Amino acid sequence: MELRDIEIFLALAEELHFGRTAERLRVTPARITQAIKKQERQIGAPLFERTNRTVRLTPLGRQLRDDLWPVYSGLQDGMRRAQLAAQGVTAVLRIGMLPLNIHDLRPYWDTFRTRHPQWKLQIQHAPFIDPFAGLRRGDLDVLVCWLPVEEPDLTVGPVLFADPRVVAVSTDHELTRRASVSLEMIADFQHSDAPSMSVPDYWADGFIPSHTRAGRRIERGPLVSSTEEILALASTGELVNLFPAHMRRYWSRPDIAYLPVSDLDALPFGLVWRAETENDPIRAFARVVADLGTLVF
């Protein structure tokens, strides 16, 4: 298997979406499909289960992913260290963002770069499906994600910001007749669900509560693996979905309306990293966040 084909396989194993994988690698979806079919012919068995709506790894695909990641990551790390050494950079801090509002957090990025010019800062998107995988594989040093995080191998650092809640609905939805809504109101409609074991249990109920305060059950609907899927289903009226309020600024669409939710607390977002890989750049960035305090937008 060629290095580029390995990269395609591993990217698809993470994204579980042919279109997003193609966009990430800057190739056509046909190139992704061609590479995966070639790999499956060489191996002699499917690596992915495909339906019209989902892409999942087969048990063989998971085994191959787990075997290839250390090798591929080692090659990437070796090349990265050589390039940085040539540039006089001593370390890189790789931050994954679960929220979309990278620009809002510029005070943190700029302060870190000013205080520590010897270190490079890399910021990238992190998927909400299997959110801690990048930390545990060593692809990320720090993750910005919503709290709480209750993982024995992860350290939770300071809070960067807290965002009010909004619900995404189609622009012709009956709820758009209101300036704001309550959890009780949106319990009348179906919400998205995440694939089993793809997000922590304590997130599933914290981000989209299982019941209203009056005890009504909130119905979970279609399984989704990306924000694009959620908004596509919301735009057709198939579901409504809770989001942090920065979605209104960073993911504006003509077919989606975002309505404030009046009776949910703001969602806090903080730093998380693997305890065993904590180093000077991680500690320095955590100090920056602590010094600047929680941002308000």
N, C-alpha and C positions, 0 to 999 in steps of 0.2 A: 504494500500500500504506500503510495507516494505521500510526502509530507502535506501537500495541499489537500489531498483526499482525507487525511487524518484530521486536518483542521476543519474541513467541512463536516465530517462525522461528529466531531466533538462539539462544534457550534450548534448543530441540529439537535444533538443530545441535550444541550442546555436550553435552547429556545423552544424546541418541540413545535416548530412552525416553519414551514419551508419559505414563506415570504419574508419573515423577519430574519431568518438565517441568510437569505440571499442579500437582503439590505445590509446586514451587518458585515458581510464579507465582500460586498460590492460586486456581486456577480448576479446572473439571472437565476430565477427559480429553476429553470430547466437545467442549469449547470449543477445545482444541488441535487435534483432528482437523478440526473445522469451519474453523478459520483456515488450516490447511495446505492443505486441499482448495480453499479459495477462492483462495489464492495460486497454486496449481498451475493452476487454471482461467484465472486472469488471465495467467499466463506462457505457458501452453499446453504444459507438459511437467512430468513428475514432478520434485520436488525431493528426495524421499527414496525409497529402496528399502525396502519393508516385508515382513517375513516374520513367522511366528508367534513367532520368538525374537529377531530382530534388527531394528534400524532403522539404515540407513546413508544418507549423503548421496550423491546422484547427482553426476556431474561438474558438471552445471548448478547443483545445490544448493551444491557447494563454491565455485563461482564467485560465486554470489549472496552466500554467507556472507562471502567475502573482500571483496566490494565494499561490503557493508552495515556490516561491523564498524567501520571507521574513522568513518563518518558517525554511527552510533548511539553509539559511545563518545565522540565529540566532543560530542554533545548531552548525554549523561549527565554528562560531566566539567564542562561549562559550568554545568549546573544545580547540581551538587555544590559547585563553587567559589563560586557565588553564595550558596547556603544557608550554607556555612561562614563566608564573609565576614560574613554577617549575624549569625552567632553569635560572631564574634571569634576563630574558629579559623584558624590560618595554614596548616596542612597536615594531610593524612590519610595514615596508614600502613596500607595494605591488605594483610593477611596471609592467604594461603590455606593451609588445613590438609589435607594428604593423610591423616595419621592422624586418628583420631576423638577423641583424648583432650584436648580443649580445656581441660577443667577441671583436669587434671593440671598444665598449664602456667601456671596462675594466677600463680605467683611472677614469671614473666617479664612477663606483661601488667600486673600491679599495679605492679611496679617501674618499668616504662616510663611508665605513666600518672602515677606520683608524681614521677618525675624531669622529665617533659616535659608539663606540663599544657596547654601551648600547642598540642600536637599531638593529633589524634584517632586512636584505634586502632580499626580495623575488622577483625574476624576472621570468615572464612567458609570453608565446605567447598570443597575443590578435587577434581575427579574424577581417578581414577588413569588413565583413558583420555586420551591426549594431555596428560600432566600439566603440561608447560611452556607450553602454549598461552596460559594466562591471563597469564603473565609477558610473553610475546612480544606479545600483543595490547595490553598496557597495562592489563588489568583488575586485575592484582595487582602489588604492589610487591615482596613477599617471599613465597616458598613454603617451607613446612615439609614436607620429604619425606625418604624414606629415601635413604641414601647407598650407593654412590658416585653422584655426578653428573659426567658427563664431556661437557659441552657447551661449545664454544668461546666462546659468547656469554654464558655464565652464570658468576657468581662463587659459590663455595661458602664459606659462613661457618661459625661455630662449631656444634658438636653440642649439641642441647638434651637429648636422652635416648637411651638404648639399651634396646631391649625384647627380652626372650627370645622364643622362638618357640613357637607352639602350632599344632596341627592341628585343624581343624574337621571333625567327623564327625557322622553322625546318632546320636541317643541310643541306638539299638538296634544300632549298628555293632559288629562283633566286636572292634575295637580298644578299646572302652570297658571291656573286662575288665581292662585294664592301667592302672596309675596314671600311667605315662608311656610314650612310644614313641621309637623311633629312626627316622632317615631310612631306614634299611634296611627297617624294618617297613612304613612307609607307601608304599614303592616298589612294593608289591604292588597298589596301588590307583591308579585314574585321578585325575589332577589337572586343574584348570581351565587354560585357555589364554586369552590375550588376542588380540584381532584384530590381524592383521599391521600393522606400522608404528604401532601405537597406544601402545606403550611402548618405551623404549630397549632395544636388544638386551642391554646389560650389566645391565639390571634383570631381564629375563626369566630369566636363569640365576642371578642373585644372590638374587632373592626366592624362587623355586622352582628349586632346582638341577636341572640336566639329568641328572645321574648321582649315585648314592650314592658314598661313599668307596671302596666295594668295586668300583665300576665298573658297577653295574647302572643301566640307563636308567630314568628316571622318566617314565612315560607321561603325555602331555598329552591332555586330552579336549576337552570342549565349549568353544567360544569364548564368553567372557563379557565384559560391558562394565560390570558394577557388582557391588558387594558383595551386593546383594539377589539377583542371579542366582546368584552362587556359593553362598550359603547355601540358596537354594531347591533347588539341585541336590544339595548336601551332605545336606540333610534327607531326601531320597528315597534316599540311598545311591548316587547315580550317580557321585559323586566325593568325594574328601577334599581339603582345601585348607589350605596354610600361611598363618598370619597372625601379626602381632605380638601379644604377650600381652595388651595392653590391650583387645583385642576381647572378652575374657571379661567385662570390667566394663562396656563401652560398647555391646555388641551381644549381650546375653543373650537366648536364645530357648529355649522349652521343647522344641524338636525338635533342638537342636544341642548337642553336647558339645565342649568344648575341652580337648585333651590336651597336656601339656607335651612338647616334643621335646628329648631329652636331648643330642643330638650336633650341634646347630647353634649357631653363635655368635649372640649378641644382635644385633639389627638396629639400627644407628645412624640417628638422624633429625637432620638439620641444616637450617640456613638456606641458601636459594639465591635469588639475584636477578640481574637483567640488569646486566651490567657498565656499560653505557652509560647506565643510568638511576639509578645509585647516587647517593644524596643524603644530606642530614643526618639525616632520620628513620631511614633504613635503617642508616646507620652507628651511630646512637645505639642502635637496638634490638640490633644485633650486639654493641655494647659491654655492654649489659645482660646478654645471654646469656653473654658471656665472663666478666663479673664474677661472676655467680651460679654459673657452672659447670654441668656436666652434672647433670641431676636424676636421682635414683634413686627408684623407686616401690616 
